[in-house]
Amino acid sequence: MEFLKLYFFCFIWYNYIQVRTEKSDVPCLKKFCSCSRKHSRARCNRLMYIPRVPSYVVILEMENNFLSHISMGTFRNVSNNNLTGLTFINNSIEVLTVDAFKEMNNLRHLKISHEFFLNVSSLKMSFKNLNKVRMQTMYFINNGWTMLPLDFFSDFRNHTLVKLSLDDNILRNFNGSQLLEFSEIHTLSVERNELVIFNASGLHTVHHLVLISNNLFEIPNFCSNETGQSLVPKLSQLNLKDNAIRKLGSSSFKCLENLRELILDENRVLVLKNDTFSRLTNLKTLLINRMPHLSTIEPTAFRCPSLEVLKFVQNEFYFVSSTKNKTFSFDPSNLFKHARSLKKVDLTRNHMTNNPGLFQKIFYPLTNLTELNLQATYIRMLPERVFQRMPFLKSLHLKGNRITTWNRKVFENLTSLRNLYMDGNHIRVINESSFPIKLLRSLEAFDISFNKFWCTCAQKWFVDYLRSSNISKILKNWPQFYRCDYPDYKRGVLLIKYKPTDAECATWSPIFTVIIVIVVSIFLVIVVLFLMFNCQANIRNLIYLFRVIKRKRKGYIRINTSESFEYDAFVIYCDSDRQWVHLELLKHLEGMDLKVCIHHRDFEVGEHIIDNITKYVGKSWKVVIVMSNNFTKSEWCQWELDLVQERRRRHGKDALVLIMYSQIDSSHMTNSIRSLLDTTPHLRYQKGLGEDLFWSAFTNAVRKPFEDPPTAIL
């Protein structure tokens, strides 16, 4: 009896050890397999069979093996692993037997890829013993299939799939009736095939349909030809990215009443016609990105009362009144008028207008916006009273534009704004009037990195505020991408290291100026009286010589070069055009070693403006006049123009160089300006094509010699 007990005990222990060894002590075949306990996965290659793998492996990937014939016995070594995921990639499979998946009772995910020799009919037969109740995803990718049998999925009657993928095959025709047996397919993906014809019959259970990168030239018909009812009543997402679709119209999206997301990126549409999306009564998200051929948006193209998200990115569409490069057509007042439910609008990488009135017309209807993205839209100025009409605006993206300054009213009363991105612009100075303190305190994310900051006293308020507040905690990319760009000796210095003192930036008192002027004036009077008393003869001789030289310059001697002048050019311009004059015109002239006189830099402080103009015009070889609409509206600019007209009368039309910087409205054209333009050749500035020709002609005009009409010296 004791012997039997001992034998029984030994038998139990032996079987326990065997089971334990089989289940948990199986080593990973490291030469051919890689195993991951963390992901419960094993990947094997260069084998002619499926090996034993550790018991924790429930996902098996067989890639680049030699498994031409797969049957139930092929899985014998992993029958105790309860596999949930099985992948075959490039194993030269030819046949799958009927019983191949018979013991794969827990299989949920099946992927067969790059199996170019696989007999599709044998795969269809293997579905008979597949546990379809547990099956969730099936991927049949890049197998070179050109067609599928109509009964390919006939064994899936009343079964559900989370996803079915037929990507990267060579299907030209897809018949949805092949999926008629399924009770539900959440996502059907037929990406990167060669589909020209798509029949939606049988897709009544599909929720998401992905048809990316095919050759569809029109929107498939989703209506039954017999009843007119929808063939896809459950379809909520449709992705038609990167096809050959050229036309969209009001009948393109019939029978898609439950569609919530539509993706049309990278198609060849030229015109968005009226009411294209009006039938999509439940549409929430619309993506129309990277359509470089799109040139026309008709007034009610975006009519869709349910639309909440619009992404219109990288279309290079010109939302401007006109462009010389290409004809673009849109109605600013009606563009978003019929889509007032929009909450998120993304217009990145298009050309946004810098006309305040036009800007307001475009965005005025969008009173429900929570996020507006205008990245890289070539904005130079921010209009007033636009963002204030968006009481729910939470995120504003202005990255990568050309913004330098703005009016303090632009950001006033934006009580809901929490994220503001202005990085990568041309911002130089942040001062007390740039942003309301209340706004800065309410922001959760603020980015003004990669701007061209000036480390001068004008920046003192901002750097002081950075140190005295907690704003640096919400600044993105702080401090490594906040650097000085000016002056040159501070270029590249971190803004955090710029610490101007009150003494350095103390404002000069006008009283000091008055005192200095009085003292200097008294000193000069004393010196003059002293010289007149002691050097009368020398003074007479000097005055005589000065008069002779002056009269010779007036008419007796021809002036053919600029060597007799201190400056090559004197520039007259309106203060509104100062940025272009300073950053462009001066850069080109002084880059040609020409010396230029401008009043902001070269006039003598303390002298009367008339004396300064008369004096420095006389010191200049040519007078350059930058004419624009702002110039003609300024009485001061026109007075300055009249002041230098004497120069033209004395030296002829070559003494003046006229630049038409921007077109002058007829309402601001005066008789004197019209007469000057009619009698004096002028250059017209045009940015882009022809700009190099303009600068060449302008430099030659400044250097061109002229002859004074001879006059007698009296």
Secondary structure, 3 states (H helix, E strand, C coil): CHHHHHHHHHHHHHHHHHHHHHHHCCCCCCCCEEEECCCCEEEECCCCCCCCCCCCCCEEEEECCCCCEECHHHHHHHCCCCCCEEEEECCCCCEECCCCCCCCCCCCEEEEECCCCCCHHHHHHHHHHCCCCCCCEEEEECCCCCCCCCCCCHHHCCCEEEEEECCCCCCCEEEHHHHCCCCEEEEEECCCCCCCEEECCCCCCEEEEECCCCCCCCCCCCECCCCCCECCCCCCEEECCCCCCCCCCCCCCCCCCCCCEEECCCCCCCEECCCCCCCCCCCCEEECCCCCCCCEECCCCCCCCCCCEEECCCCCCEECCCCCCCCCECCCCCCCCCCCCCCEEECCCCEECCCHHHHHHHHCCCCCCCEEECCCCCCCCCCCCCHHHCCCCCEEECCCCCCCCCCHHHHCCCCCCCEEECCCCCCCCCCCCCCCHHHHHHCCEEECCCCCEECCHHHHHHHHHHHHCCHHHCECCCCCCCEEEECHHHCCCEHHHCCCCCCCCCCCCHHHHHHHHHHHHHHHHHHHHHHHHHCHHHHHHHHHHHHHHHHHHHHHCCCCCCCCCCEEEEEECCHHHHHHHHHHHHHHHHHCCCCEECHHHHCCCCCCHHHHHHHHHHCEEEEEEEECHHHHHCHHHHHHHHHHHHHHHHHCHHHEEEEECCCCCHHHCCHHHHHHHHHCCEEECCCCCCHHHHHHHHHHHHHCCCCCCCCCCC
